[in-house]
């Protein structure tokens, strides 16, 4: 059973600001580059993806892909987020609904929807999360048009709702971030990943939207492997 009891509501078209002076790149070229790059990287990393899938099945019971809640995409539309399972099955739903995890859920929300020591993560999960290998299936989201290779973080609905209550000054930045597709990697990832609190993270995402260009995307893509290898800020 997946968690779906969220108070988040997708925004109306009028509430989502358009990109400032949309360029040819942000309007058309970025999407074409996304499709070709996602297909290429899926083929390139398919042997690693196969090894990860086998390791997950041997390590714990449950599906290969995570049963995560939907994420918030472009214009506030929710979409199914593809990711290798790094936790025990049904962990997201149990954390939010089981009274035994009430204190842990409170800590989770307080810590920008992250847990430094998360008992739900499997032994294989710790490895694939550390090096972002759990994110390989997201290239499918890119091909489907739900994500981009480079973009803002894909937030949980309840995360956005809770964090905007905690940081009300971020609401204009959230609207700006939701005007584009979320990314597999982004400026937020190469700038500290989980070590960055929401108010700073959403500011980084909004800055990316304001300064989106082919060159900035290339730079982010080139810096991403080091962020993965160093595992800085990964939880």
N, C-alpha and C positions, 0 to 999 in steps of 0.2 A: 504493500500500500504506500503510495507516495503522499508527501505532505502537500496539501493544496489549500489549506485554510488560511488564506492571506487577506489582509485588508488593503493590499495595494490595488489600485484601479488604473488601467491604462489611460494615458492622457488623451484629450481630444486634439485634433489636428491644430486647432487655434492656440493650444497651450505649448506646442513644441516650436521653438524658434528655428528659423532656417539658418543654414550655415552662412556666416558673413561672406558676401561676395563669392559664391560658390565658383570654384575653378573647374576647368575641363577635367582636371585630375580627380577631384573629389566627386564630381558628378558622374563620370563615365569610366575613365581610365582605371581608377582604383578598383572598381568591380571586376574589370577584365583581368587585371593583374592578380587579384585575389583568386579567381577561378583557376587560372593556369598554375599559380604558385601552390595552391592547395592540392591540386591533382598531382603535381610533381613531388611535393613533400610526402603525400600519402604513399606514393609508390616507393620513394626513397627510404622511408622509415617503416615500410611494411614488415621487414624481417624483425625489427625491434618490437613492433606492435604485436606480432605473433608470439614472441617470447614473453612479453608482458602478459598477454591474455592467458597463456598456458600457466604462467606462474601464479596468476590470480586464482585460477580454477583449482590448482593444486594446494594453494595456501589456505583457502577458506571457502565455505559454502556460500552460494549466491551467484548472481549473474556476473558476466565479465564487465558490462557497463554499469555505472553507478545509477542508483535509483534516486537521483537528486531532484529537489524541487525545481520548478521552472525558473528561468532567469528573465530579467527585463531586457528587451532588445530595443531596436530603433523605434522611435515614436511610442515608447512605452508598451509595445506588444510583447506578450510573454511567449517564450519558446522553450522547447525541450533541449536541454544542454547535454551534449554527448561527452562523456568522460569515462575513463577506465575506473572501475571501482577500487578505491583505496581504503574503504571502511567495511566493517561488517554490514551485512545486508540490512536495509531499512533503518540505518542509523540516523538519517536526517529527521525522519518522522518521529522516531522514538525520543530523540533529544527534545523535540518541541512539545511532546504530548505526555510522556511518562513522568509521573510525579517524582520518581526516584532520581531523575536527572534535572530537577528544578534548579538546584544550585549551580549545576554545570551549565545549564542554559543561560542563567543570569550572568555567569562569568563569560560565556560565549558572546553575548550581546555587549557586555561592558568592554570587551577586548576587540571591538570593531569586527565582530562576527568571525573571530579566529580563536583557537585554543592552542596554546603553546604545548601543553601536554594533553593530547586528546586520546582517551582510552578507546575510542571507536575505531581508530586506525589499525589496520593489520600490519604484520611485519613486512610483507611485500609492499603494502601501501606506503609505508614510511619511505621506502627507497624510491618508488616511482613519483611520489609527491616531491621529494627532495630535489629531484632532477627534472621535474615537470613532465615526466613521461606519461602521466595520467591524462595529460591534455591533448595527446595525439588525435583522439577521435573528434576533436573540435574542428578539424579540417573538413569533416562532413558538414558541420554547421555552416562553414564558409561557403562550400559548394551550393548548399541550399539557400544561401542568401540571408541567413540569420545572423552571421558574424562576418567580420573581416579579419585578415591575418594580423593587421595592426589596428588598434583602436582602444577605446576606454575599456575598463574592466566590466565584465558582465555581472551585474549585481543581482542578489536575491531580492524579491519583492519586499519581504519583511525587513531585510537589511536596509533598503532605501527608506522605508517608512520610519523605522526606528532611528536611523542615523540623522534623518532630517529633523526629527523631534529633538535629538540631542544637539545637533548643529543647525539651527534654523537659518543661519546665514548662508548655508550651502544650497538652498533651494533654487536660486537662479542658475547656479552652476550645474545642478542635477538636470534641469530642463535642457541646458545646452548640451550636456553629455548624451542625453537621450535623443538628440537630433541626428545621431550617427549610429552605425552598427558597432556593437562592442567588438573587441579584438581578442585574439588568442594571446598576443603579446602587445605591449604598449609602453608608453613613456612611464607609466606607473610601475611596470615590472622591472625595468632597468634602473629605477630610482629607489629601490628598497623593498619592493614587493610587500609582504605582510608586516614589515616593520613600520610602514607608513600608516598613520591613523586616517580615518575616513575624511576628515576635513581637509587634510593635506593631499590625500589621494584624489579626491574629487576635483581639487584645484589643479592638480597635475593633469587629470583627464580633460578638464575644461580648457587648459592651456593648449593641450594637443589639438583639440577641435579648432581652436582659433588659429592655429599655426600649421594645420595639416598640409602636407605637400609630399610630392614623390621623394624628394631628398630626405625629409624628416623620417619617412617610413623606411627608407633604405638604411639610414643610420640606426634606427631602432632595431630592425631585423639583424643587422650586423652585430649589435651589442647584446642581443638576446642569448646567443649560445654561451657567452661568458656568465650571464646572470643565471643560466641553468646549471652550468658546471660548478660555479662557485656556491650555488644553493643559498645565496645570501637572502635572508628574510623569508625563506620557504618554511611553511609549517604544514 
